[in-house]
Every structure is written in structure tokens, then in C-alpha cells.
């Protein structure tokens, strides 16, 4: 019987787990070895180093642009979607580590971007694929990173890095192809800016307002359970952009809404001047508590029109209602986060990307918790009891990721329609 190498490896691992150390030698494929963590052509590539503030240093190969960059080192557990991750403004100020080992194998294209440019501070992967094998690919990942000035590192033991982050929490770090002295790099990591207390939103918000009319791509039409949006009316949704992903705006437009995007720094008067039927609060980077201008704007908008917030928008909605937020140990980033709705018991597999969360002990009487993250029981959704407003900590637009939660856009549209009927 022929056993595929990957299945043979799983068999050996399972055997070891069930029966202790096997009484026969592991194959070279199954046994971790030195060359497992070094690219074969590494000698021909430029050296790069990743240093953490706790003194840990990893040596690997330069990925993308050369130079030096710093940020909070985090990890994402998605197996696909690296292009969407690179262009998600929520990653501003962060060095993102991909836990999936093979990255770049389907290249990049012009359609799957989530903003006009990459926003993350740096990129860390185990292995860069030499081949970009997909008919939609227009460029290699290496060329894309170089073109956009993204400094990264490949060829390091990303499993060891992620285990360290999970053990001690997210750490500040530095990637460099210029400074290779370990002690100097560690000091640079210690001296770099963290995320707590920083306003990163002002670094990614659009400069002006814009109308959005692009709907979902044909790839989303493959699902037959979505149902057509009501196009007999076109409610006006004003989206406050704190670092919004393009696919969120696509979903809002796909629900038959007229969408106007305003910078997240806009005032309540500027929002209300557009006579919105609904108000959307987008995702965005960093700590929500320093964004006092956004919190005050949301407070003034509560009750004026239905409100829906995602990720940072959810946190800002909770803060506007009197709750507090806190920094998670290492955050939730990936396309496999389980969430449960309290009312129905329904479990959704969700895409998430955040390092802060709403403190459940601080949730005021006017809010009810609607969803919990099943991994750590953190708050994953809230709803206002007195006015039409709700938010979720995860990404129902899921670019990339599972589509379990995209019904929330339809729920928002229904809330708008019900409110319009109620107010005449």
C-alpha cells in the first residue's frame, strides 16, 4: 500500500502520541532537522534578523524590501488570504507572522486587495514559495512586497516564534537587513513604540469623503443561499472609515445601500448633514481608548439612525455607551475563530483581527452581550437595548475567511428598513 508522505508523517506523529517514542527511527521527512528551518538557497540571499524586546533574535532571509522596521510582533493563523492581510489597515504598527508555513504559492492579483496599499509594519513567514501558481496571479509575493516597500523575513522557525508570543504575549520587535548586531537590534526593539495609547487611526483614514458603489465580485455569487438584496429602495449608509477594508463597503453596497464613506475623524454634524438611514462604524488599527473624537461622535449619533460596528467600530460603540476595553495577551488573528450567539446558541467560525477587547465586567446596563468568543470567552458582540445599534468583534465580510457571519449585513439592512417604517 502506498502512503503519501504527508499521511505517513501524520501516522508517525499519531503513533508517537498514542504509544510513546516509536521503536523504529523516524524518517528524515518526519524528524525535525537543521535544514528544516533554513532555505536551501539562503547562502545566496541577503541576511535579515528579527529581534524581540525580550532578547530573542531570529536569523533568516530578507523578504521584500531591504531596510529596518519596527512594530508589535503578532501572528495570524489563516492558511490563505495573505494578500488581504497585507492590505488590511488594521495591521498598522504590527509585524505580522503567518503560522501557515508556505506563503506566496498563489501569488498576488489586483482584485484581492483590501485597501490601496499594505499598511503592516513588517511580514514574517517560514517559507517563500518559488512558484506563484494561480491563473488570477499577476505578480509574485516577493515582487509585490518589494514594490510596496514592505520589509520582511523568511526562513525562520515561525513555530518557535508563535509559541513564544503565546507564552509571554505580543512583543515589540525589529526586522532589519541593515543592522545585524543582536544587542543593538534588541535595544531598538525595546525603544520602539508600542500600541497602547497610540492613535493609529489618523495614520490610515482617508483624506476626504467618497461614494462607494462597487459590489461583491462574481466569486461571492457561487453561494446560492445569499438571496437577492432588496433593490426597491436604496437606504443611505454613511460609513465612518477608521481603516475600513474594501470588502465591507462591497457588502454594504451589495445589500442595495447607497454608501458614502467619511473619514473616521468626521464629526456627528458632518455625518448627520448627509441624512443617513444607517451609520456604519468600521474596523481599524490599534487601541480604541485614545480615539476620544470618535467616541464623542458615536455618542452624539446614538438614536439618530441604526448603527452597526465591526471590530474597532464595535469597541468604539461599547466605549461610547460606557464600557471599557483592555489589551489581550496576544490577540485574535485568523480565519478560524469560533463565536457563539447567546440568543440562539448558533456557533459561527469567524475571521478576526484585533489586539483589544471589551471588558465584560464593564458592560453598562444599556448594552447586552450577544456573542462570545469560544476560545477565551471574551466579548464578541453587543447590542443596545434602547436604540438600534449593535456591533461584533469579528469580520463578517471575511476577506479572506469563512462566510458564516455575513448575514449580519442583511440584519443591518433589515434594521434600517424597520427604523424607516417606524419613523415614517
N, C-alpha and C positions, 0 to 999 in steps of 0.2 A: 504494500500500500504506500503511495506517495503522499507525504505530508508536506504542505507548503512551509517554508522557513518560519513565517510569522506564527503559524499554528503550532509548529514544533516548539517555538520559544514559549508560547503560552502554556503548552503542555508541560514543559520543563519547570516553568515558574509555578504552575499549579501543583506539580508533583512535590516540589521543594516545600511549598507552603503546607501541603497536607501531610507529608511524611518526614519532614526534616531534610537534612542535606542528602541528596541522592547518592547512591553508591556507585555511580559512574561519572566520569568527568563531563562537565558541561562543554558543549561545542564552543568554538570561537565566536559563533554568532550570538550565543546566549550569554557568554561570560563577558561582563564589562571589562574593557581593556583600555590601555593608554590611548591607542589610536581612535577609540570610540569618540573621544572628545577633542580631536584635532583634525581639521580638514586636511586631505592629502596634499593639496597644493598650497598649504599655509605658508611654506617657505618662500613662495613667490608673491605673497600678498603682504600688504602693509600691516604692521602690528598695531593693534588697538588694545587699550586697557579700560576696564570698568572698575572703579574703586568705590566702596561704600563707606559711609561715615563711621561704621564700627571697626574699620581697619581691614576688611576683606577686600582682596584685589583679584580680579579675573583677567587673564590674558587671552586674547583671541585675535581675530582678523578684522580689519577695517571693513565696515559695511556702509555703503552710500558715500556721503561726503566726508572728507577729512576735516579735522578740527577738534574742538573741545566743546562739550556741552554738559550742563548740569540739570538735575531735576530730582523729583521724588521717584524712586525706582518701585514700580508696581508690576503686576503680572495679569495677563489675560488668558483664560483657558479655552478660548474659541479655537476650533480646528480650521475654520475658514474665516474669510472676512478681513484679512489683514489690510486690504486697501481702505475699507470703511473705517477701520480702527485708526489708520494713519491720518485720515482726513476728518476725524471726529474732533470738533473744537473742545470737547470736554476733557481731552487729554493734555490741554495746555499746561506746561510746567511739569510734565511727568515723562519719565523714561520707561517705556512700555516693554515688558518681556513677554514673548509668546511662549506658552508652555508646550504647544504642539511643535515637534522638532523640525519638520520640513516646511519651510516657508519660501514662497516665491514660485511654487511649482505651476501656478496657472497665470502668472504674470500680472499685469495691471491693464486697465482699459479706461476709456474716457467717461463711461456711464456710471460706474460704481462709486464715484467719489461722493462724500457727504458734506463737503464744503470746498471752497475754491483752492485750498492748499492744505498740506499737512500742518498740524498745529502742535504735535507732541514734541517733547524736548529731545528725545533720543529713542532708538529702537534696538532691541536685544533679541537675537534668535540663536537657536542651536546650529541650524544648517541652512545655507542659502542654496536653493535648487539651481543647477546649471541650466535647466530647461524650463521654459515657460510654455506649457502645453495646454492651450485652450484657444478655440477659434475666435473668441472675443478679445484675446490679448493683443494689445498694441505696443507694449513695451515690457521690458524686464523689470523686476522689482529693483535690482541694483541701479539701473539707469534712472528709474523714477526717483529713488532716494537721492541720487547724486544731483539730478536736475533740480530738486526742490530743497537742497541743502540740508538734508536730514543726516545727522551723524549717528552711526550705529556700530554695533559689534556683533560678530558671529563666531561660531566655533567654540563657545564656552559651554560649561556644564550648566545649562539652564535649570535642570532639576535641582542641583545643589543651591543655586541662587534662589529659586522659589521656596525651597524648604527653609532657607534662612529667613526670608521675608515672612513666611507663615509663622515661624518661631518667634521672631523678635518684633515683627511689624514692618510696615513700609519704612524704607531708609532713604535718606538723601544720598545721591551718588553722582559720579562724574565719569563720562566716557571721553577718552582723548586718544588721538593719534599723534599729538604733538608733545605733550608732557608724559613721559613714561616712567618717571621716578615714583615708586609706590608711596613713599611717605608724603611727597608733595601732593599727589593725587588725593590721598585720604584727607589731607588738610583742606584741600579745595572742596571736597565733598562736605566736610564739616562746616565750612564757611558759606556754603551755598544757601540760597533762600528756600525755606520750606513752603508748605501750602497754607498752613493755619494763619488766619488773619490777613491773607493777601486777597486783593480784588483782581482776579484773573479775567473776570467777565469783560472789563473795559479793554482788554487786550484782543478780544475776539469779536466784539459786537460789530455789526455793520455800521457804516458811517451815516447812512440815510435810510429812509423807508423805501419799500418796493412792493409792487404787486406780484403775487405768485400764482401762476396758472398751470404749471406742469403737473400732470397727474402721474399715477404709478405706471411703470413700464409694463410691457406685454408679459414679462416673466411672472408678474403677480396675477395675471389673468388665468394662469394654469389651474388655480384653485377654483373649484366650482361651488363652494359654499359661501362665497363672499356676498353675493346678492348685489343687485344694482343700486346705486345711491339714488335718492330722491332728487330729481332734477327739475321738478315743477316749481321750486323756489330756490333761491341761492342766498342763504344767510351769509352775512358778512362776519368773518372771523378775523380779529386783529391778533396777530401772534407777536408777543414780546420775545425778541431774539436775544437770549443770553449766551448764544453759541449753538444755535439750532442746527440739527442735522437736516439735510435736504429731504430725506425720506419722510420726515414728519410733515413738512409742508406738502409733499406729494399726497400723503394720506388725507390731509385736511381738504385739499382740492378734489381728491377722489370722492369725498363724501358730498360733493356738489356745493361746496362752500366757496364763496369769494374770499380770497386770502390776501390780507395786507400785512406785511412784515415790518415791524418797527424795531429800532434798536432797544435793547433791554434797559437802557438808561432813560427811555421816554417817560414823561410824567403822566399821571392819571388824566389830566386835562387834555393832553395830546392824544391819548387813547380814546377818550370819550368824544372828542371832536370828530372822530370818524364814524360815530353812531354804530358801534359794533353790536351784532346779535350774540356774539360769543367772544371770549377772550382766552387765548392760549398762552401758557407760560412754558417756555422751552427748557430743554436741558442746557447745561453749560459747565464750565470748569470750576474746580476749587471749592473753597469754604463759603457757604451761603451767608454766614452771620455778618461779615463785613459789608454786605450789599444792602445797606440801610435805605438807599434810594429806591431799590426795587421793592423792599418790604413795605415801605410807606406808600408806594404806588399801588400795590396789591390791596393794602388796607382800604384805600380810597375807592377801589374798584369793586370790592365785595358787595354783592347785592345789586350791582348795576347791570350785570349781564352774566350768563353762565360762564364759569371759569374751569379750565382743565389744565393741570400742570403735570409735566413729566420730569422725573429725575431732579435736577436742581430746581425746576419750577414747582415740583411737589414740596421740596424742602422750604422754598420761599413762601409758598401758600401756608404751610404749617407755622412758620415763623410769624407771618402776618396775623395769624389767628391766636398767637400767644405761646406756641410751643418752643422748645429749644432743640438744637441739633448737637451732635458730637462726632468726633472723628473715629472712624472704625480702625481696627488694628491693621488690617491690610486691604480693606475694601472688598467690593464685589465687582468683578470684571470678567465677563464671559457670556456665552450664549447658552448656558445650561443651569441657570439659577432657578430652583423650584420655589414657587409662590403659591400660597393658598388664600382664596377668598373666604372671609369669615362667614358671610351670609349663606353661601351655597355649599361650602366645603370643596369647591372645584379647585383643582391644582393645575397651574399653568407652568410650563417651562419657559423661562424668560431670558431676554438679553439685558444685562445690567452693566453699568459703568459708573461707579461712584465711590468716593472715599469717606463720605459723611452720611449720617442718617438722622432721622427724627428720634428724639429721646421719648420712649413710650410713657415714661413717668411724668413727662411734662405736657402731654397732650391735653388741651383745655376741654372743658365741658361742651363747647360748641362743635367740637370735632369728634368723629368716631373713626376708629381704626378699621379699615375694610380688608386689608391684606397683610399677611405676614410672610417674611422670607423663612422657608422651612429649614434652611441650613443653620441659622443662628437666632431665629425668632425676632429679628429686627422688623421695624415697621416698614411695610412695602406699599401702603396705600391709606389714604384718609378721605373722608367726606364730611362736608359741612352739614350740620343738622338744620340750619335755619335758612341758608341761601343756597342756590345751585352752584356748588363748587366742589371739585374733587381732584385728587392727584394720585399718581402712582410713582414709586421709586424706580421702576424699571422702564424699559423701552418697548412699547407695543409696536412701534414702527419696524423694529427688529431688522436693522440693516448693518451687518448680517445677523441672522438668527432665526429662531422658531417663530411661527405666526400665531401662537396660541392666544395672544393678548390683543390682537389688532381690532377685536370687537369694540374696544374702548373708544375708538374714533367714531364708530357708529353710535355708541352710547352718548358721546358728546353731542353729536348731531341731533339725536332724539331729545336730549336735554334742552338744546337750543329751540327746537320746534315746540316743545311743551311750554317753554317760557314765553315764546312769542304768542302762543294761543292765550296763555294766562293774562298777559299784559295787554292783549288786544292789538 
